[in-house]
Amino acid sequence: MAAPDTVYTGLLLYRLDGVVFHSLHVPFGRRSCSILAGQWKWLICRRRVDEEPTHIDIWLIGQIKSPSGALLSLPLDHFEEPCPCGGTMHSIPIKPRKVAFDVSSVPRHWNGGDPVLTRFFDALSVHFPEGERFFIQSVRHFQDQVTDTRLRDDIRHFIRQEGQHGIVHDRFNDVMASQGVDVEKVTANLRLFIRTTQKYLPKKYQLAMTAAFEHFTATLGEAMISDENDMFRQADPVMRALFLWHGVEEVEHKAVAYDLYQGAAGGGYLTRASALVVATLMVHLVVAPVFWNMLRLDGVTRQPGVILRGLNKLYGRKGILTGMLPEFLAWFRPGFHPWDTGMPEQVAAWLEEYEAHGDPMRASQVIYGPATVGEAA
């Protein structure tokens, strides 16, 4: 379990948002320890070499389940083999999931009947497949330079997850095409834009942009399942489950491109900071015209009141995107790391429910309650 010169001087119990709740000093070799569990589900171990360590690794050991406030006595060998995480807190290991959703009966305005909210997410969705392929290509440029086994595994699973995202959103894009959306033109335009980017921008900058986009999607994913956000409260259950599955996996692999950029690519702060500025501009320049054309196709552009109410839900004082700003802007902090926000409790709840039965529809009910629609295909 550990190298001979390694001494475990403490076990740290983390709350799911990453806040340290309690520290238990358990010397390496002890077979069990007592832990106050309840809502504190992730057992973290701190490795120290000698009495005055020069480096600290945070290792994920396992998940604890108990009724609230119960006192557990758990054998240490009950947990999975610890995984070194390069000095930063990591989530559970990234797991690709093959899922499918029956989107054939999804209503046109599936997000609570609101055309603006619906078409905002539709405009993102139509760009996801080509965008995911760009992310995969950007990561692959540096994949062979990685020596850390854990990061190599994470990259491999990241690629599989992103590939599955593209497949699922391609299927929904077929539904939008049947509604009159010119998906082929949108895709061709984005593909040309990406090829131009790849032609003129250095590979390191492409990776920095990928890390920046991943920060946006992970922040959006965390907002999707926040108790303070009703982003999909009134949404069609199938689409709600689809976006929640995508959002959870974005949180799950949110640090992969960042760690690759900081490590193998040797990226620095200024490039990273500028990449998010460029990525944010690109999202608005590329996605906004498609968003507007979708609204025009629905006849909504002739209804200014509907548009203003919808935009207020996105950009208003209590809007979806406005509420993401503190976490989004944390990117510009010099010492930032994607896992600074830890593992949100709702994400962990979704993952636990999915692991129980492998059904994203049922897993989404943990977040938003029961749905009265058929299961995902």
Residue, then its C-alpha position, 0 to 999 in steps of 0.5 A: m500500500a505504501a513505500p517503505d519510507t512513507v509514513y501516514t501521519g493523518l487521515l483527513l475527512y473532507r466534506l464533499d465541497g472540499v472543506v476539511f471537517h476533521s483530521l484523524h492522526v492514524p499511524f501507518g500500519r494501524r488496521s482500523c480507525s473510527i470516523l464520524a461520517g454522516q454527510w462527510k463521505w470522502l476519506i482523504c489520506r495525507r502522505r508525509v515523508d519524515e517529520e518535516p515534509t517538503h511535499i504533500d500528496i492528497w490521496l483518495i481512499g474511498q467512500i464512507k456510507s452511514p446514517s447521519g452522525a454514526l460512528l464507524s470503525l472501518p478496516l483500512d484495507h476495506f478501501e481501494e488502493p490509494c492513487p497519487c494525485g500530484g499534490t492536488m485534491h482529485s475526485i473519484p477516478i474518471k469513468p466513461r459511461k455508455v448511455a443513450f437517450d430517447v430524444s425522439s419525443v422531446p418537445r420543441h421548447w423542452n425547457g419549461g416551455d421557455p423558447v429562450l432557455t431551450r434554444f440557449f442550450d440547443a445552441l450549445s448542444v449543436h456545437f458540442p460534437e465538433g467542440e468535443r473533437f477539438f478538445i480531444q485533438s488538443v489533448r492528444h498533442f501532449q498525451d505522449q509527454v505525460t509520465d504520471t500513470r494517473l494522469r495518463d489514465d485520466i486522459r484516456h478516460f477523458i477522451r472516451q467521455e468526450g467522444q460519448h458526449g459527441i455521440v449523444h449530442d449528435r443524436f439530439n442534433d438530428v432532432m433539431a434538424s427535423q425542426g428546421v435548424d440547419v445543423e449541417k451548416v452550423t457544423a460546417n462553419l464550426r469545423l472551418f473555424i476550428r481548422t483555422t484556429q488549429k492552423y494559426l494558433p500554437k498547440k500549447y495555446q489550443l490546449a490552454m483554450t481547451a482547459a478554459f472551455e472545460h472550466f466553462t463546462a465544468t462550472l456550468g455542470e456544477a451550476m446545473i445541480s446546485d440547490e440554488n439553481d433551477m436551470f432544469r427544474q421544469a425541463d423535459p425529463v429526458m433532456r434534463a437527464l441528458f444535460l445532467w449526465h453531461g454536466v456531471e462528467e464535465v465536473e468529473h474530468k474538469a482538471v484533466a486538460y488543466d493538469l496537462y497544460q500546467g505539466a507536460a505542456g509547461g503552460g504559464y499564467l498569462t497564456r492560461a488567463s488570455a485563453l479564457v478571455v478568447a474562449t469566452l469571446m468565441v462562445h459568444l461570437v460563434v454560438a450567439p448567431v446560431f441562438w438568434n437564428m433558432l429564435r427566429l425560426d421559432g418566430v420568437t424574434r417578433q416577441p421582445g417580451v419573451i426574449l427579455r424575460g428569457l435573457n433575464k433568466l440567463y443574464g439577470r441579477k439572479g440569472i443562470l450565467t450571472g450566478m456562475l460568475p464567482e466560480f468562473l472568474a476564479w480562473f484568473r486567480p494565479g494559484f487557481h486549480p479546478w479542484d479548488t471547488g472540490m466535489p459538489e455533494q449533488v454530483a457525488a449523489w448523482l454518481e452514487e445513484y448511477e453506480a447503483h443501476g447504470d440509469p441516467m434517468r433515475a440518477s437525475q431524479v436524485i437531483y430534481g425528483p421523480a420524472t413521469v416519463g419513460e426510461a432512457a433507452 
